[in-house]
Amino acid sequence: MRPSIRPRRLRNTLFSLPFRAALLGGVALAACPQAIAQQLNEPQAPISTPDAPVPENDDQLGFAADALQYDSNADIVTASGNVQLLRDGNRLRADKVVWNRNSGKVEALGNVSVTDPEGNIAYGDRFDVTDTLRDGAVDNMLLVLQSGGRLAAVKGERVNGIYTLHRAAYTGCAVEDSKGCPKEPTWQINAVRVIYDPTRQRVTYKNANIELFGLPLIPLPGLSHPVGDGGSSGLLVPNLRYDRNNGFEVALPYYFKLAPNRDLTVTPHVYTDALPMLETNFRHLTDRGAYQITGYLTQGSRVATGDSSVGTTPASAQKDIRGYLDASGALQLSPQWSVDGSIRLVTDRTFLRRYDISREDRLRSTIGAQRIGQDSYFSIRGWAVQTLRQGDSQGNTPIALPVIDYRLRLKDPLLGGILQLQANTLAITRTSGQDTQRAFAAAEWNLRTLTGLGQEVTFTGYLRGDAYHSSDNDLTAVTSYAGKPGWQARGIAAAAVDMRWPFVGEAFGGVQRIAPRVQIVASPHLANLSLPNEDARAVDLEDSNLFALNRFAGYDRFEDSSRVTYGLEYGLDLPSFSLQSIIGQSYRLNRRESILPDGTGLSGRTSDIVGRTTVRYKDFLSFTHRFRLDKDNLSVRRNEVDATIGTKQTYAMVGYLRLNRNASSALEDLQDREELRLGARVQFARFWSVFGSTVVDLTDAKEDPVSVSDGYQPVRHRLGVAYEDDCLTLGLTWRRDYQTNGDARKGNGFQLRLAFRNIGI
């Protein structure tokens, strides 16, 4: 006889509970009449007797029942009708209880349930327990765990708080659907014997095997796992994968629960085409914060140069220790002060992609402390970057230490408004490049007011003084970024008036807003090019910085033109629909040559036209379009679309970007390109879905004159099928990479993902 957590067994025990009795007469019977007729024989009436009184000590027994008989000769107490017993945190409910006071044996009959102090509930038709209610045995037992999951067995017993079940089965799945009808659990573990220790929250099996969708899978002798969120040490679900670089991979994680606030996971990765790799993850939660340390370690062949065209041949590759370290943490020292840091280091540039850990092209390590007050902010930080880009020089990659920033916000007692004071310093060091030190002090004043006509007017004043020192300037490749060596100084002054005039009214059954906006900025000529440019290299006119006081992203460059910026904002809000849009342009009032390079949209006196439109319809449609039009011929210099349509179960996503800015190829982050991203998910059954995505490089000679692409170069394809319900996640994914990066070769990869609820972490 093999136990099974199936609808029929569960209905014989669980669904005879008092709180289900009200459904038996009508609702449940109408919803699933066949299940009721076959599974439930005699529904139990609701408990009418008040709860048993709580004993004053462990020697007393709380008791309640509808009727009571006492055999004084045999010293036997017989209670019937909604019987309740309570002792030492254990509660028993039954239709009838026979208590032999001489032997201490308690026999409970009919719809019996026993709840232990941990909240686990055992159900059965007949229980033999001691009068302490702590130990006992039952046939045809169902044990519902407080931490999640349930166990069913032909026979079960509890001794010293530990449950032992014979010919048993365990599942973490629900056994009834949303209508209250029984259903097959998605998975269950069958075993000859199962031991559950509530204190350790651990289930141990003898001769176990997993049954998935009713089909038995591979046997798992000696299986043991934690349950619920508490968990304990044990083997976790393995991860299976195949790819072009390493062959077939099996990752088998083992979890060590070191303490309630500390754990360690050790995962050996075994490959058919590569040497094994060891992964470890340590986590620690303290009373002031948390930190984690993750490491990977293996030995294998790696490309010795940064040239991606070099293959892993004996002449161009070497066998060496390879690995990756990722550690991060944060501590809250007081309500205002906190410290944080991270370390990310890898032995070589292709390790992360070779083993499919990450696709980042730069790793940043940081350390810092900050204080956040009600009106002040102080931060001192440092960071270093490891480049993984092919062809990049690590010697030219900056190390910033320290980076100090202080800000104080004050109310202006004279003119009103808000005054913000700022002090900032930065030191950048390179092992084979330019070194730069910078410090400045700034004050910014803002006053927002409303006129009688409803115009929103904001006045801004800005003053700043800078001091720079740099050396080895000739090692910077782009001349406009280098600046002059030695000490340099700069003073900045700017003033702005920003007027926004919103017109709001009812339209189309909703609220419509039309807001013309005009901004005037005045700033004298600055000696920008005599200073190094470390943090303001990526500049591009967008809707997000159209009305900014400084369109440069950082502090090293400040837009020193006097200009007028004008635009129009539009909004429409309906009960299920919203439309937001902005369009604008700026005009430089002075005739001097701009420091903003060609391709940014800001190099001429009249800027390009930029805008954004966002459309939302319920949770079904989201559409955002950003654009930039050439000021002379309205050519599209930027065309970006991000759209999602569908529900959470079935949807499609489209992302398209085309940059045709005609910028100099020497400038950082201004290269032209064209890219298409597609993704979709289709749920074809209640729990089943297929998904896929693709990234295609559409760049050709029109966007990049030095490009050798034909205008359609796939980057990555992904396609998979997934099953996900309340207790199981199962997925199979195929991915194809079309780009080779050192020893991370292009090719196909397959990954199998399997996760059970209430097993493991």
URVENQUI-V849879 format. One record per residue. PSI is psi as a letter, one per 40 degrees, with the letter a starting at -180 (NA if undefined). NEAR is the number of other C-alpha atoms within 8 Angstrom. Layout:
PSI_NEAR ; PSI_NEAR
//
This chain:
h_3 ; h_5 ; i_11 ; h_10 ; g_14 ; i_10 ; d_12 ; d_10 ; d_10 ; d_12 ; d_12 ; e_11 ; c_14 ; d_9 ; e_9 ; e_13 ; i_10 ; d_10 ; e_6 ; e_9 ; d_13 ; d_8 ; e_9 ; d_11 ; d_8 ; c_7 ; d_8 ; d_14 ; d_11 ; d_7 ; d_9 ; g_9 ; d_9 ; d_6 ; d_11 ; d_11 ; d_8 ; d_8 ; d_11 ; h_12 ; d_7 ; h_4 ; i_8 ; i_9 ; i_6 ; i_8 ; h_7 ; e_5 ; h_9 ; i_6 ; i_6 ; i_10 ; i_8 ; h_7 ; i_11 ; d_5 ; i_6 ; e_8 ; e_5 ; i_8 ; h_9 ; h_12 ; i_10 ; i_13 ; i_12 ; d_10 ; i_7 ; h_9 ; i_7 ; h_8 ; h_8 ; d_6 ; d_5 ; e_6 ; f_10 ; h_13 ; h_12 ; h_11 ; i_13 ; i_12 ; g_10 ; f_14 ; h_17 ; h_14 ; h_12 ; h_15 ; h_15 ; f_9 ; e_7 ; h_12 ; h_12 ; h_13 ; i_12 ; i_15 ; d_13 ; i_13 ; h_13 ; h_11 ; h_12 ; h_12 ; d_9 ; d_6 ; e_5 ; e_9 ; h_11 ; h_12 ; h_11 ; h_14 ; i_12 ; h_10 ; f_15 ; i_15 ; h_11 ; h_11 ; h_12 ; i_11 ; d_8 ; e_7 ; e_8 ; h_11 ; h_12 ; h_11 ; i_13 ; i_15 ; d_12 ; h_12 ; h_13 ; h_11 ; i_14 ; i_11 ; e_9 ; e_8 ; e_11 ; d_13 ; i_12 ; i_12 ; i_11 ; i_13 ; i_12 ; g_11 ; i_14 ; h_14 ; h_11 ; h_11 ; h_11 ; d_9 ; e_7 ; i_10 ; i_14 ; i_11 ; h_13 ; i_15 ; i_16 ; d_12 ; i_13 ; i_14 ; i_11 ; h_12 ; h_9 ; f_6 ; e_9 ; h_10 ; h_11 ; h_11 ; h_14 ; h_12 ; g_15 ; i_18 ; i_15 ; i_12 ; i_12 ; e_14 ; i_12 ; i_9 ; e_11 ; i_11 ; a_9 ; e_5 ; e_7 ; e_8 ; i_11 ; i_11 ; i_10 ; h_9 ; i_12 ; d_10 ; i_13 ; i_13 ; h_11 ; i_14 ; i_14 ; d_11 ; i_12 ; h_15 ; h_11 ; h_11 ; h_11 ; d_9 ; d_4 ; e_8 ; f_13 ; h_13 ; h_12 ; h_11 ; i_14 ; h_11 ; g_11 ; i_14 ; i_13 ; h_13 ; h_12 ; h_10 ; f_7 ; e_7 ; h_6 ; h_8 ; a_8 ; i_6 ; i_8 ; g_9 ; h_9 ; e_9 ; h_9 ; h_10 ; i_15 ; i_17 ; i_16 ; a_13 ; d_7 ; d_8 ; i_14 ; a_12 ; i_10 ; i_11 ; h_11 ; i_12 ; h_10 ; i_9 ; h_12 ; h_11 ; i_11 ; h_11 ; i_11 ; d_10 ; d_11 ; e_12 ; a_11 ; h_11 ; h_13 ; h_11 ; h_11 ; g_12 ; i_12 ; h_11 ; h_13 ; h_10 ; h_11 ; d_8 ; i_6 ; d_6 ; e_8 ; i_11 ; i_13 ; h_12 ; h_11 ; h_11 ; h_11 ; h_11 ; h_12 ; h_11 ; i_12 ; d_9 ; e_8 ; i_9 ; i_10 ; i_10 ; i_11 ; h_11 ; h_12 ; i_12 ; h_11 ; h_11 ; i_11 ; h_10 ; h_9 ; i_7 ; e_4 ; e_7 ; a_10 ; i_11 ; i_11 ; i_11 ; h_12 ; h_11 ; i_11 ; i_11 ; h_11 ; i_11 ; h_11 ; i_11 ; h_9 ; i_14 ; h_13 ; e_7 ; i_6 ; e_9 ; h_8 ; e_9 ; e_6 ; h_9 ; i_10 ; g_12 ; i_6 ; d_6 ; d_5 ; e_11 ; i_12 ; i_10 ; h_8 ; i_8 ; h_9 ; i_12 ; i_11 ; h_13 ; h_12 ; h_11 ; i_11 ; i_11 ; i_11 ; i_11 ; h_10 ; h_10 ; d_9 ; i_6 ; d_5 ; d_9 ; h_11 ; i_12 ; i_12 ; i_11 ; i_11 ; i_11 ; h_11 ; h_11 ; i_10 ; i_11 ; d_9 ; i_8 ; e_11 ; e_12 ; d_14 ; d_12 ; d_11 ; d_11 ; e_9 ; f_7 ; d_7 ; i_6 ; e_7 ; i_6 ; e_7 ; i_9 ; h_11 ; h_10 ; h_12 ; i_11 ; i_11 ; i_11 ; i_11 ; i_12 ; h_10 ; h_9 ; a_7 ; d_4 ; e_7 ; i_10 ; h_12 ; h_11 ; h_12 ; h_11 ; i_12 ; i_12 ; i_11 ; i_10 ; h_11 ; h_10 ; i_12 ; e_12 ; h_8 ; h_8 ; e_6 ; i_8 ; h_7 ; d_7 ; d_9 ; e_11 ; h_11 ; i_10 ; h_11 ; h_12 ; h_11 ; i_10 ; h_13 ; h_12 ; h_12 ; h_11 ; h_11 ; h_10 ; h_10 ; i_8 ; h_8 ; h_9 ; e_5 ; c_4 ; e_5 ; a_8 ; a_10 ; h_11 ; h_12 ; h_11 ; i_11 ; h_11 ; h_12 ; i_11 ; i_12 ; h_12 ; h_12 ; h_11 ; h_12 ; i_12 ; d_6 ; f_7 ; a_13 ; h_15 ; h_12 ; h_12 ; i_11 ; i_11 ; i_11 ; i_11 ; h_11 ; i_11 ; h_11 ; h_11 ; h_12 ; h_11 ; h_10 ; h_9 ; i_7 ; h_9 ; i_8 ; d_5 ; e_5 ; e_8 ; h_11 ; h_12 ; h_12 ; h_11 ; h_12 ; h_11 ; i_11 ; h_12 ; h_11 ; i_11 ; h_11 ; i_11 ; h_11 ; i_14 ; h_11 ; i_14 ; i_9 ; f_10 ; d_13 ; e_7 ; e_8 ; h_11 ; d_5 ; h_8 ; d_7 ; e_7 ; e_11 ; d_13 ; a_12 ; i_10 ; i_9 ; a_8 ; h_8 ; i_10 ; i_8 ; i_9 ; h_9 ; h_11 ; h_10 ; i_11 ; i_11 ; i_12 ; h_11 ; h_11 ; h_11 ; h_11 ; g_10 ; h_11 ; h_7 ; h_8 ; i_7 ; i_8 ; h_7 ; f_6 ; e_6 ; a_10 ; h_12 ; h_12 ; h_12 ; h_11 ; g_11 ; i_11 ; h_12 ; h_11 ; h_12 ; h_11 ; h_13 ; h_11 ; h_12 ; i_10 ; h_6 ; i_9 ; g_7 ; d_9 ; e_9 ; e_8 ; i_12 ; i_13 ; h_12 ; d_7 ; e_8 ; f_12 ; d_13 ; h_9 ; h_9 ; h_10 ; h_12 ; i_9 ; d_12 ; d_5 ; e_8 ; d_13 ; e_7 ; i_6 ; d_6 ; h_7 ; e_12 ; i_12 ; d_10 ; a_8 ; d_8 ; e_11 ; h_9 ; h_10 ; h_9 ; f_9 ; i_13 ; h_12 ; i_12 ; h_12 ; h_13 ; i_11 ; i_11 ; h_11 ; i_13 ; h_12 ; i_11 ; h_12 ; h_10 ; i_10 ; d_5 ; e_6 ; i_11 ; i_11 ; h_12 ; h_11 ; i_11 ; i_12 ; i_12 ; i_13 ; i_13 ; i_12 ; h_10 ; h_12 ; d_9 ; i_8 ; e_6 ; i_4 ; h_4 ; i_8 ; e_8 ; h_7 ; i_9 ; i_10 ; e_12 ; e_13 ; e_12 ; e_14 ; d_12 ; i_8 ; d_10 ; h_10 ; i_12 ; i_13 ; h_11 ; i_15 ; i_13 ; i_12 ; h_12 ; h_11 ; h_12 ; h_12 ; h_10 ; b_7 ; e_8 ; d_10 ; h_12 ; h_12 ; h_12 ; h_11 ; h_11 ; i_13 ; i_12 ; h_13 ; h_12 ; h_12 ; d_9 ; d_4 ; e_5 ; f_7 ; i_6 ; h_10 ; d_12 ; h_13 ; h_13 ; h_11 ; h_12 ; h_11 ; i_11 ; h_12 ; h_10 ; a_11 ; a_8 ; d_5 ; d_8 ; h_10 ; i_12 ; i_11 ; h_12 ; h_12 ; h_11 ; h_12 ; h_12 ; h_12 ; h_12 ; g_10 ; e_12 ; f_8 ; i_12 ; h_9 ; e_7 ; e_5 ; i_10 ; h_8 ; f_6 ; e_13 ; i_12 ; i_13 ; i_13 ; h_12 ; i_12 ; h_12 ; h_12 ; i_11 ; i_11 ; i_11 ; h_12 ; h_10 ; h_11 ; e_7 ; i_6 ; d_5 ; e_8 ; i_11 ; i_12 ; i_12 ; i_12 ; i_11 ; i_11 ; i_12 ; h_12 ; h_12 ; h_12 ; e_12 ; h_16 ; a_13 ; d_11 ; d_6 ; d_12 ; h_11 ; d_7 ; e_5 ; h_8 ; e_6 ; i_9 ; e_8 ; e_9 ; g_9 ; h_9 ; i_10 ; d_11 ; h_11 ; i_12 ; h_11 ; h_11 ; i_11 ; i_11 ; i_12 ; h_11 ; h_10 ; a_7 ; e_7 ; e_12 ; h_14 ; h_12 ; h_11 ; i_12 ; h_11 ; h_11 ; h_11 ; h_11 ; h_11 ; h_11 ; e_9 ; h_7 ; h_10 ; g_10 ; b_15 ; e_12 ; g_12 ; i_11 ; i_10 ; a_10 ; i_10 ; i_11 ; h_11 ; h_12 ; h_11 ; h_10 ; h_11 ; h_8 ; h_10 ; i_10 ; f_13 ; h_11 ; a_13 ; NA_10
//
